[in-house]
Amino acid sequence: MATMQEWLERLEKDGSLKIIEEPCDVDLEIAHIAYVEVKRSPSRVLLFKRPVNKRLGIEYDMPVVMNMFANFEVTRKIFGKEPDDIAGEIEELLHMRPPEGLMAKLSMLPKLFALKNVFPKRQKGRGLCQQIIKSASEVDLDELPILKTWPEDGGPFITMGQVYTKSLDGKMQNLGMYRLQQYDKKRLGMHWQIHKDASHFFDQYKEAGVKMPVSVAIGGDPLYIWCGQAPLPYGMFELMLYGFVRGEPAKLVKSITNDIWIPEDADIVIEGEVDPNEMEIEGPFGDHTGYYTLKEPYPVMHVSAITMKENPIYQATVVGKPPLEDKFMGWGTERIFLPLLKTTAPDLIDYHMPENGVFHNLILAKMQTHYKGHAKQFMHAFWGVGQMSFVKHALFVGENSPELTKYEAITEHILNRISPERLLITEGIVDALDHSSPEALVGGKLGVDATGQEVADSVESLLNDNELLNAMRAIDSNVAGLKQYFTHTKNPICIVTYDKKRSVKELFEDVAALHSHLKILIAVDAQKNTLDNPYMIVWRVTNNIDALRDIRKKPFIMVDATDKNELDGYEREWPGDVLCDKDVLDSLKSRKVIDIDDEFIERFGLL
Ligand SMILES: Cc1cc2nc3c(=O)[nH]c(=O)nc-3n(C[C@H](O)[C@H](O)[C@H](O)COP(=O)(O)O)c2cc1C
């Protein structure tokens, strides 16, 4: 176990840390710098030595660390081992059988002893995180370098807070990573979404009419924050996973003003309570989908104390369009949770969530099929398991398919096996952040069964892009551009940019006449998309569609990935893209804090 300071020293030694001495503003600047950095390869951990808040006239004496999970190598170091090896250890435990014979029993002992590390240790007295104590009357959240990460954000947000809570009866503890909006000097908005464990606890306190104690830790061992986002089942304390991975138990101390236990080596702890009868508008917030999450009421925490280590470091992240720091956190989660997923889907060989599918929007899964409908059975299994049930689009391939991370090869493989009959479109729960479904929390799901043989039919008559564009424009002059991908497969993908003046459903009705030239047609808005940027097109399409409303199967597969509005009968507010502030980028460029060109800006949709 090492403190945040010790981690940063190690990272500096091996060249993974970049120290920024230039004063940078907590209002957008720090977040923009980190956002740009994490899109480079390999990106580095950033330590801002002199954060300032020009608006409030503050020069903080607390550095800010960003991109702690800067790349695969740093993430491996934080785990202390290869995530696949941790998965292997979990798999072994899951398959442990009662030993036969003395030798077998003895050989099991080390594994059983190691398990004692999973239980956090409660220590007496004060911890490192309590070297400095600010009582309720002294509490001033403005003293922390809390970042405003995006121009349209509703305020500053704590983006890497470890939120510790307990159930009303005190039997269950939870660590969740939820963002917290700073409302003023003493109050925070608690963005635990309805499906999350702290929200379930909150419901218990609400029903009992009792205030809920909460402590939010920042910093300490970076593995804590990874555990906070790990999708463990309800009732399992995430710090048990910490002990399992680290090989030593988390050491906890009691908060000063409530009875929540927190890691003794955290850099900062914000203690307080939530009145279940008080809700306040939270957001907007530029989120990890690359869109803003809009304003919604969330519970409020009243801060009763802030405790700190001497010389604390404030840890934060920025989310937005991929790739982001959460790509590396998510990679660890994906690998480590494979054996657990296999317990509900035993013939699953592997799965992968491409970063531009922002996790829940796209999952690829490889499996052994033993009977007709097997892939469909797994789709339903996925859509019914914990946070996996947020997955919107699940593509299944058979055991002889290419590696799931070889995107060209796997796409080709899938396109040769796709047909309208092999698509399953259904309904289920969706992530609270999903904006595309007609109503919040429930929406369409697409499952693709590409586990079978190649399909027989290909496009009857393949046209080149110009010919096809002309044919489309003859039908609807608002088709602005067109590009076909994977024309050598059975199902070429044709993307059109559309200047939407009528519903795309009507466009699809009309272009159905071009069935001999098309197998898969996808429409995106002309104003916001670049046809030769497939990375961002995948991001856009998987974000923007609700399979039930937006996919048509006949006479060929058509997908409406445009923004929805009244033309589509969409009644919610459609959120805007997360975009950087041009003046801030220009200022950072002129101060030589970042070095990016127009191609970079275009590639990642920064402006
Ligand atoms: C960078 C980042 C930010 C997150 N922000 C939130 C958030 O604001 N609200 C939320 O409910 N989940 C958020 N999550 C997801 C949760 O951390 C994740 O679902 C976790 O498993 C929740 O823990 P729980 O099941 O104990 O509630 C975030 C994840 C990451 C990686």
The ligand as a Gaussian input file, in Angstrom:
#p B3LYP/6-31G(d) Opt

LIG

0 1
 C      -15.219000       8.544000     -14.067000
 C      -16.481000       7.915000     -13.573000
 C      -17.523000       8.702000     -13.112000
 C      -18.701000       8.138000     -12.637000
 N      -19.711000       8.938000     -12.194000
 C      -20.849000       8.384000     -11.731000
 C      -21.886000       9.205000     -11.216000
 O      -21.787000      10.422000     -11.170000
 N      -23.016000       8.588000     -10.773000
 C      -23.171000       7.232000     -10.800000
 O      -24.206000       6.738000     -10.357000
 N      -22.207000       6.431000     -11.294000
 C      -21.047000       6.983000     -11.739000
 N      -20.049000       6.187000     -12.227000
 C      -20.264000       4.730000     -12.303000
 C      -20.160000       4.093000     -10.931000
 O      -18.959000       4.430000     -10.308000
 C      -20.280000       2.580000     -11.029000
 O      -21.512000       2.279000     -11.622000
 C      -20.125000       1.870000      -9.698000
 O      -20.140000       0.474000      -9.898000
 C      -21.216000       2.256000      -8.747000
 O      -21.028000       1.582000      -7.530000
 P      -22.233000       0.929000      -6.738000
 O      -22.707000      -0.234000      -7.551000
 O      -21.608000       0.525000      -5.453000
 O      -23.275000       1.955000      -6.585000
 C      -18.849000       6.736000     -12.653000
 C      -17.792000       5.933000     -13.108000
 C      -16.616000       6.505000     -13.563000
 C      -15.501000       5.623000     -14.043000

